[in-house]
């Protein structure tokens, strides 16, 4: 079960990471006080929140997987 969710988490994490990298590149090309820069910085905050959520989901997935393994050992 957990491996399936880890695959989904990874499938989402990869484009989130790519988006973060693209935003960083774009920030290097816009003016310091431009409206575009402000938009990119706000987008970067959203990407950080998404990445943090994905990390929590991954941690939870690992916890559940560990609990399932422990439960299966006690059933033997």
Secondary structure, 3 states (H helix, E strand, C coil): CHHHHHHHHHHHHHHHHHHHHHHHHHHCCCCCCCHHHHHHHHHHHHHHHHHHHHHHHHHHHHHHHHHHHHHHHHCC
